[in-house]
Amino acid sequence: RAYLDNLTAIGPRTVGSPENEVLAVNYLLEQIRAIERESTDVHKISVDIQRPTGSFTIDFLGGFTSYYANISNVIVKLEPRNGAEHAVLSNCHFDSVPNTPGASDDAVSCAVMLEMLNTLSKSSEPLQHAVIFLFNGAEENILQASHGFITQHEWAKSIRAFINLEAAGVGGKELVFQTGPENPWLVQAYVAAAKHPFASVVAQEVFQSGIIPADTDFRIYRDFGNVPGIDLAFIENGYIYHTKYDTSDRILTDSIQRAGDNILAVIKYLATSDKLAKSFEYRHGSVVFFDVLGLFVLAYPARVGTIMNYITAAIAFLYLSKKVLQPKAKAIPNLKKIFTAFSLTLISWISTLVSVLTVAVFISLIGRSLSWYTYFYVSVFLYGTAAAAKLILVHTVAKKYFYKNMNEQYLGEIFFDASLMIWSVALTVITQMGLCSAFICTLWVAFPLLTKLMVHKEFSQKGATMKFVMMYMLGMFVPYLYMMYLSWTVFEMFTPIMGRSGSEILPDAVLAGFIVVITIILSSYFINFIYLVKSTETTLITLTTVFVVTLILVCSGIFFPYSSDADNPKPKRVFLQHTSRRFHDLDGNVVKSDAGIWINGFDYNGISHITPHVPEINDTIRTPCEEQAPFCGLPWILPVHFMFRSVGLFYLQVLIHLAHTPVSTGPSHMSVYIRPREGSALSTWSLGDGVPVASLGGDYFVFYSHGLQATPWHFWVELTTPEEHSDGIVSLAIAAHYFFGEDQKSPQLSALLERFPSWTFSSGWSCTYDLFVF
């Protein structure tokens, strides 16, 4: 814990700042030297400071090119006294985003790695392979330092596997959410070694789908180093991730100990594994893995899972076929009945989804979005009850009018079989798609089918007896328990993300969709009870009452989305940039200039909740897009323009213009935006692999950062263009961002920030923007 406290005491560690490049580096070196002095003779410790320069293109956040110069890496190699040919890498990053102490992201991981180094170095048992500890100093600049290490450092050639320590929240349990690519032996290593496992292939497939606006160094090691690895992250309390509240006191000692126990055990396992030296020989397919309530992990090759899935589906279809064909004379009527129930179940699901999403859109349109952000139970009372009520209503109406006077036990059987058929079809389709998450469908086919066979006789008896209900519930226990466990993990990860996902996405629609899907899954084998019980009237009235009351309360605004509670803050994120802009013509003359504070609310509510506290921030300062300029003529630090509604850009005009410094002496963070004029095309440049990749919208974005004492940045671009082009061939804009030091905040910006309410996390900095035409 001392490592964590001392590292975060340095303050925000932005790339290029003395805090990151000098103080943090020196602190790490001091601790490493102290550890080295106390290490046993069986180990050899080597330390290196790397200051790489390079560039690469990445398709993250709409796609952009990244250039870095003289950034910092602190690298330690622990190996047997006689050396080692192969190595396992452990990676953390000590830099933080501006204006935050970055305790969980990612100082705690670096503290864990220092303690791991200390423990391993004092061991009297030599390791079989080397362990390389990379304390990387530029991850928040979109994975730059890891790229510099894996593509340029001599030790990188020996790495056969890696473990990346990250955070998407503050403390709690660390989730293994990515492995591979392929290399099932790595998952097996985690299964065998981790003392407190927490892992899910579902999280892996969700993360790799791109719907979470985040990425980690895992991508760099995989794509640029061709090295397999394990990616794990703290996911609890993502509400304060990347905010000023990410302090060391919020991370429990138990959480640090747990992470240390897990990661140290896995590192030791890999460093003494014969498979590490031949890791490429074990690259054979993906692996299905998931923990069971944090007690143990089940893992098996995806090809085995595929066989299991198809066998399970085949048995279910065989069972259903047998039901339809008994007696043969009624095969056609039986088939019609089961397909009618199948269709009615799907209709109930679709109508429920549409109804609840309609409520979510209505809530968003009246300005009550994110009412559940601080009070999660509100989302359950609002969308969960609506989903359950609509499902029950559809089947109650069907029972009363469509299935009038039909035997209740027979209807119960038919709808159980219909749910089994739906899950069997889903299992077949998802397995065919190659998704490892299909194991969930296997649970929802295998256990209900076994349950049905167990309680088959009870279905035929008159009335749903208590014995039947108890046996039924017992048989369904495993899939229901696992689904509840998985659902909580999903909500724990996704709910906070809705507060930083931009203004284009309706967070209420996303969360409502999740709740509907989970309600559908959990209710799928209980729909038949609607047909078995005499009346659903009481249940419907109760659910509807809770829904209506919650809806009225939400519409009244009683549930304020954000919280400044000292123990459990849930702040609104707002970014303010004091911007000075100059637009130049083809002759270099300034044709337009202005200055203002550009304001972005990082969630769907925009700045609506801030206006009552700062009246001048209102709809009258919405800024139109500068259509002739790349990225609307605004100084984006990253190309996240697609996450924000163009009508929601707020630019508060001010009188003070900031000094525009020459490009060669700009700050540590700059952005270059390139737009070929009509008829021209950007064909090649000196960045990345030489092939320009456009961002979403067609403009080109280059993110630049440097550490201390970087040399001037020289780059070139080549365009193809018609011979005659009197109005220029390319527009090029440069934005300079001042994230630290005396230039970070102007007096006007500081004064405005002080007026923001306590329930906001307002991150502010100054920047200049210059547009040129060539």
N, C-alpha and C positions, 0 to 999 in steps of 0.2 A: 504493500500500500504506500510506502514511503516513496517508491519510484513514481507512482501515479501522482501523488500530491506535489512532489517537487517539479515534475514535468509540467503539470497544469499551472503551477504557481508562476511560471514564466509568462503566462498570458496567451492571448491569441498568437498563433504561429503561422502567419501567412507567408507563403513563398516569397522570397526576396527581402523579407524583413530581418532586422538583426536578431529578433527573438527566434526566428526559425533557422536562419543560416549560421548564427554564431552561438547564441545562448543554449538552444536545444541541442545542437551538435556537440558543444563543449560538455554539457551535462552528461550526454550519452557516453562520450569518450571517457569522462572521469569515472563513471560507474563501470564501464567495460574494463578499464585499466585496473580498477580495484578488484574486480572479479578475477582478472588474469593473474594478479599477484597471489591470489589464494587458491589457484587451480592446482590439481595434482599433476604429477610427472607423466602420467599416462596420456595426457592430452597436450595438443599444441594449439594455441590460439593465435590467429592472425587478424589484424584489424586494418581496414582500408577506408579512406574517405574518397568517394568518387564525386566528380563534378561534371556530369555528362552534358553534352549538347546534341540535339537531334530533332527529328520531326517525323510525324506519321499521320495517317488519315484514319479516322474512326467513324463508324456509322451510328454512333450514339447521339441522342438529342438532335435527330434530323440530319446528322452527317456534317463533319467539319474536319479541318486539318489543324494539327497541334504542332507548335514549334517551341522548343525549350532551350535555354542556354545557361550553363554553369549552375545547375540546380544541385542539391545536396543529397548524397546517400552515405549512410554510415553502415559499413558491412563488417561482420565478424564471422570468421570461419573457425569452428571447433572441430578438430580431427584427431585421429590417433597420432601418436608421436612420430610414426614412420610415414605419415601422410595417408591420403585416400583418393582413389580414382573417381569415386562417385559421391554425390551429395544430395541431401534433402534440404529444401529451402523453407524457412519460416519467415513470413513477411508481415510487417505492420507499417503504418506511416505515422510520423510524429508531427507533420504539419496539420493545420486546422483551417477551416473556412474563416474568413474575416469576421471579427467581432465576437468570436466564440472561443471558450477555453478548450473545447474539443477533448473532454475527459474520456467519454465513451468512444468517440470517433476522432482519434483512435489511440489516445495516450494510454488507455488501460491495456490495450493489446501490446504496446511497446513495453509497458511495465511487466506484463506477464512474460514477455520474451526475455527481458533482463533477468528475471527470476529463474526462468528455464535455463538460461546460459549459466547462471550461478550454480544451480543444482547439478547440471550435467558436468560442469568443469570440476566440481569437487568430488565427483564419483571416482572410485578406485577401479571401476570397470571400463576398459577402453571400448570405444564404439567401433563398429565395423566400417561405417561410412562417415563422411563428414556431415556436419550440420552447419548450414550457412544461415546466419541471422541477418536479414536485411531490414534496417530501420530506414525506411525511405522517406524523403523529405519533400515530395511533391506529388501526392496522390490526389489531393483536392483540386489540383489543376488538371483534372481529368487524366489521371493515370500516367503522368509524364515520367516520374522517377523510376517506376518499375520498367518502363520501356527503355530508359537509359541504361538500366542495369542489365536486363536480359539480352539486349542487343549489342552491348558494348563492353561489359566487364568480362575479364578473363575467367573468373570463377563461374560465370554463368554456364559455360560449356559442360561443367561437371554435374549440373543439376538434373536429376532424373524424376523428381516429384516435388511438390510444394504444398504448404498449408498457408492459406491467406487468412489473416485475422482482421475482421471488419466490424462495422456497426451500422445498424439501421434504426437503432433505438439506444436507450441508456440502461445498461445493466440487464439483469435477468439472466435467462439461460441463453447460451450461444447455440444457434441453429445451424446445422450443416445444410446449406441450401443449394450447393452446386458441387458436383464431383466430375472427375473425368477430364477431357472427353474419353468415354469408354473406360478402359482400365478398371474392371470390377475389383481387382485385388486391392485397390486403394480403399474402397468402401469396406471390404473385408478387414483391412487393417484397422479402420476406425471401429468396426464392430467388435473386433477382438481386443482392442486396447482401451477405448474410451470408458471411463468409469461411470459417467453420468450422461448417457447418449441422448441426443435430441437431433433428429435428422429426418428429412422427408424429401422423397423424389417429387412429390406434388409441388413443394416450394421451388424445386429446381426447374420444373417445367413452367411454372407460373413466372418465375424470374426471367428465364430465358425466352419467354414469349415477348418480352419487351413492354408489358403493360405497366411495370413499375419503373418510374423515371429515375433509375439509378444504375450504376455499374461499378465494378470493382477491378482490382489488379488481376484477378483471375483471368479476365479477358485477355490482358496483355501477355501473360505467361502462356496461355493457351494458343493465341493467334500468332504471336511474334516469336515465342520460344519453343512452341510445339512440345510443351511440357504438361503432363497431367497433374491434377492437384485436387485439393479439398478446399472449399470456400465456406467459411462459417462467420456468423455475425450475431451480435446481440440484437434482439428485436423488441425488447420490452420498452414501453413508454416512448414510442417514436414521436410523441407530441413535442418533445423538447430537443430532439435530434437537430443538430446544426443551429442551435440557439444559444443565447448567453446562459441558459439554465443547465447546459451540459457540463456540470461541475463534478469534481471528484467525490464530494460528499454524498452525491446521489447514487453512487455505485456501491452497493453493499459488499462488504468484505467476503461474504459467502459466495457472491457472484464471481469475484475475482479468483477465489480459491477453486471454485468449481471449474472455471475455464482453464486455470493453470493445471489442475489435475488431469483434465481431458487432453489438452494439447500436448503436455509433456509426455503423457503415456503414449500418444500416437506418434510423436516425434521419435521417442526412444524405440518404438516398435519398427518404424521405417528405417531408422539408422542402424538397426541390427538385422534387417530383412535381406535375405538372399535375392528376393524379387526386385529390390530397388535397382541393383546393378543391371538387370535385364528388363527394365520396365516396359520397353517397347515390344518385348515378346509377349506381353500379357494384355496387349490392346486388342481385346476381342469382344466387342459388343458392350451394350449398356447394361445397367444393373437396376433392379427394383429394390428400393430400400425405404424403410419407414420404422420409426421407433414406436413402441407400444407403451404409451403413458410414461415415457421417459425411463422405463425399467430396462428395456433391452431393444435391440434393433433387429428386425428381420431383413435379410438381404439375400437376393438370389439373382442369377443372370436373367436378363430380359428375355432371352430366347426360351428359358425354362418357364418364365411367366407367361409367355405367349402360348406355349403348349397347355399350361394349366388353365389359362383363360378360355381357350377354345374347347378344351375337354369339359370345363364347367358349363359353358354355353350349350354344348352339344347335349349334355345330360339334361339340362333344363328344357331344351327344345324336344328332347325325346319324351320327357315327362308330360309336356304340354300336348304333344302329338297323341300320346296314349289317352290323355283325358278327352281330346276331341273325338277320337275314334271309338270311344266306348259309349253306347253300342255303335257299330258301324252304320246302322240304319239312320242314326241321327248325326252323322259326321258333319253334314252340310249345315244343319241348324246349329250344332254346337260351335262350328267354326264361325258362323255369323255372330253368335252371341259373344264369343271371346273377342272377336275383332270390334264388335260394337262397344264392349267395355274398354278395350284398348283405346279406341278412338275417343270415347267419352273421357277417359282419364287424361289423354293428351289435350283435349279441349279444355278440361278444367285447369290444367297446368298453364296453358297458353293464356286463357282468359284471366287467370290469377296474375300472371306476369304483367299483362297489359293493364289491368286494373290498378295494381300497386304502383307500376311505373307512372301511370297517369296522376296518381296522388303525389308521387315524388316530383313530377314536373310542375304540378300546381303549386306545391310548397316552394319550389325554386323560383317560380315566376312572381310569387307575392313577396319575395324577399326574405323568406324564412329558412333558407338553406343552411345546412350544418347545425340545426338546432340540437342534434344529438352529439355534437363534437365533444362537449364536456360531459354530457349525461347520456352514456351509451344506451341505457335502458329505454330512453325515449324512442330510439329506432326500433327496438323490439316491440314496444307498446303500439307504435304507429304502423310500421310496415309488417311486423310479424303477425299481429292480430288481424290485420287486413287480409294478409295472405291466407292464414288459416281459415278465417271466416268465409272468404270467397271459395276456397276449395270445398268446404263443408256445404256451402249453399248450393253450388252446382250439383253435387251428388245428392243432396237432399231433394232438390227439385226433380232430378232424374228419377229418384226412387219413388217420389210421390206421383209423378205424372207419366213417365216413360215406362217404369217397371211396376206399374200399379198391379196389386194383387199377386205378385210373384213371390215364390218361397224365399224367405230371408236368408236361410242357410245357403241356398243355391246361389243367390246373388253375392253372398260373402265369398264363396268359392270362386265365382267367375271373376270378381274384381281382384282377388288375390292372384289369380292366374294372369290377369291382364298386367298387373304390376310386375310379375315375374317375367312376362314376355318383354315388357319395355326394358327392364334391366338387362335381359339376355341380349336383346338387340343392341343396346348401348355398349355392352361388354364386347360384342363382336366388332362393332364399328370402331370403337376407341382402340381396341387391340390392333385392328387392321391399319389404323392411322399410325401405329408404332409408338403410342404414348405409354410410358411406364405407369402412369396414374390409373391405368385400367384395373389395377389390383383392387381399387375401391369398388368397382362394379362387380368384381369377383366376390367380394364380401357380401354384396347386396343380392347376389344370386345364390351362392352356396348356402349361407346360413338360413335365409328364409325357406329355401327348398327343403333343407334338413328339418326345419321347424314344421313345415307343412306335413312332411311324412310322419313326424312325431305325433302331431295333434290331429291327424287326418280323421280319426274316429270321432273326435269331439265336434268336428264341423257337421257331421251327420246327425248329431243329437239335437233335440229340440231346445233352442235357447243357447246363448253363449254362456256356458257355466264358468264359475270362478276358476275351476281347475283348468279349463281351456285357456282362459285369459292368462293365468300364471305361467302355464307351459309355453304359451305363445310369446309372452314377454321375455321369458328366460331364453328361448331360442333366438330372439332378436337382439339379445343383450350385446353381443360382440360388435356387430356392425353399427348399432346405435351409439354405443360407448365410444367407439373409434371416431365416428362421424362428429360427435359432439366435441371430442378432443381436437380433431383437425379443424373444425369450424372455429373454435376459440383461437387457435393459432392464426388462422386466416384473418379473423377480425382484428386480432392484436397487431398484425402487420399492416393491414389495409386501412383501418379507420384513421390512424394518424396521417397516412399518405394523402388522404383527401384534403388535408389542410395545406398541402404544398404541391398540388398537382395542376395549378394554373386555373384560369377562368373559362377555358373552353369546355371542360368536362363538368357535367352536373354531378356533384358528389352524392346528392340524395338519390339520383337514379342508379348510380353505381352500387351504393350500399343497399338500396331497396332491392336491386337485382340479386345481390348476394343473399339477402335474407329470404327472398322468394325461392331461390334455388335450394337453399338449405332446408326451408320449410317443405318444399316438394319432396326432397330426398327423405327427410325424416317422417313424412306423412305417407310415403308411397305404399307401405304395407299396413297402414291403418285406415286407408280409405274404405276397405271392406267392412270395418266396424260401423261405418255410417249406415250400411245396409243391414247390419246385424242388430243394432239397437232399435228400440221402439221410436225414440224421438231425439232429435238434435236441437230442439228449440232452445233449451236452456243454455247450451254451449254457444249457439249462434248469438243469442241475446247478450251473453256475457262478453264474448269477443267483440261484437259490434259496439257495445257500450264503452269498452276500454278504448277501442279505436276512435270513436267519435269524441270522447272526452279528451284524449291525447291530441287529436287533430285540432280541436278548439283551442287547447292550451298552446300548441305550437303556433297556430295562426295569430294568437294574441301576443306572441313574442315573449312569453314568460321564460322560455328556455334560451338564455343568451348563449351563443355558441362558444365563447372564449372565457378563459379563466386566468386570473393572476394569483390564484391560491399559492402560497409560498411552498407548501408541501407537494402540491400536485398541479403545477401550472399547465395550462393548455393555451398557449398564446397564438394570436393571429400574426402571421408573418407579413411584414411590409418592407419593401426595398425602396430606398430613396437615393437618387443620384443627382447631385448638383451638377448640371450639365451646361457646358458652354459650347455652342455649335457655330461652325463657319462653313459656308458652302462657297466653293471657288468655281469660276468658269474655266474655259479652255485656255485663257490667257493668264490664269493664276489670280485674277481679281476676285475679291470677296463680293459676292452678289447678294448674300443674305447671312445674317448672323443673329443669334439670340442666346439667351441664357435662361435657365429655368431649373426647377427641381422636378425631375421625372419620377413618378410614384407608381409603384406596382404592388397591388395587393395579391398575394400569392395563392389565393383561393377564389372560389366562385363568387363570393360576396364582394370582391373588389375592395372599394373604399367606402361602401355604403355605411358601415358601422362607425367609421372614423369621422365622417362629415359633422355629426353633432358635436364632436370635441374640437375639431379644427374646421370651422365653417368654410374657409376659403378652398378647401379640398372638396370640390363638388363637381357635378356634371358639366358646369360651365367651362371647366378647364380640360375637357376631353380634347385630345390632340389628333388631328387628321394625319394619316400616313403621308409622308413625303414620297409620292409615287415614283419620282425620278431618281431617288436615292436607294441604294441597296439597304435592305432590312428597315425600310420606312424612315431612314435618316435618324435612327435612334441608336445609342451606344450600348448595344447588348453585350454583356460580358461573355455569354454563351448563346448559341442560336436556338433559344427556347421561345422564339416569337410565335411558333405554332401553338403554344400552350395558352396564349392569351388572346382574348377577343380584341380585334383592332379598334373597336369602338370604346374599349376600356382603358386606353392609354391616357394617363393623366399627366399633364405637363404644366406645372405652376410657374408662370413667368416671374423672373426676378431681374433686378437691375445689374447685379454684380456678375461680370464676366471673369472667368478664370484664365490664368495665363496659359497660353498654348505653347508648350515647350517643343523644341525640335525633336523629330522622331528619334534620332540617335541618342538622345538623353532622356527619353521618356521613362515612366515608372516601370515596375517589374511586371505589370499586367497590361497588355494592350490587345486590341482586336483589330483585325484588318478585314474589310468587307470589299468584295470585288463583284462588279456587275458589268459584263460586256455590253456595249451599246448595241442597238438593233443592227443586225447584219454581221456582227462580230461574234467570235467564239473563242473561249479560253482553251488552248490546245495542250499546253504543257507548262510546267513551272519547276522551280528548283526545290520544292518542298515534298516531303513524303517520298513516295516512289516515283514522283514525276508526273503522275496522272491526276489532274484536278478532279475532285468529286464535289458536285454542287450540293448545297444544303436544301432542305425543303423550301420550295418557292423559287428555286433556280439560281439564287445568288451564291457566291462562294464566301466561306467564313474561315478565317485563320485565327486561331487563338495563340497568343504569344506570351511567354513568361520567362523571367530570368532570375537567377540568384543574385549574389553580390558580384559587383565588378565585372559584369558581362560586357563583351565588346559590342560595337554597333552591329545591328542585324542587317545583313545583305541578302536579298533574295530577288529573283527575277520571274516574270511571267511572260508567256508568249501567246499572242493572239493571232488568229486568222481573220482577215477583214477585207472588204472590197477596196479597190484602189481609191475611190472617191469617198471621203467621209469627213465632211466639213465640220460636223459637230462633235468630233472625237470618237474614239473607238472603245474606251472603257472608263467607267466610273470607279474610283478607288477611294475608300474612306478609312480613316484611322481613328480609333477611339483609345484614349489613354485613361486607365483606371487607377486611382490613388487609394489603395486599401489600407494604408497605415502611415504613420508619421504625421508631421505637422500639416501636410497638404490634404490629409484624408477628409476633413470636415471644415467647410467654410463657416463663418459665424452665423450666416443665415440658415444653413443646413442644421447646425447644432441647435439653434433656437427653435427650429421647427420640430426637431426630434424630441426636444424636451416637452413639447405640448402633447405628444402622443400619449394615449391612455396606458395604464399599467398592464393591461391585458394584451398589449401588442409586443412583438419582438421586431423592432424597427432597425434594420441594418442600413447604414448610410455611408456613402463615400462620394468623392468628387471625381468628375471625369470631363475630358474634352473630346470633341468630335470635329474632325476636319474632312470635308469631301472635296476631292479633286477630280478633274476630267482630263484625260490624256488622249 
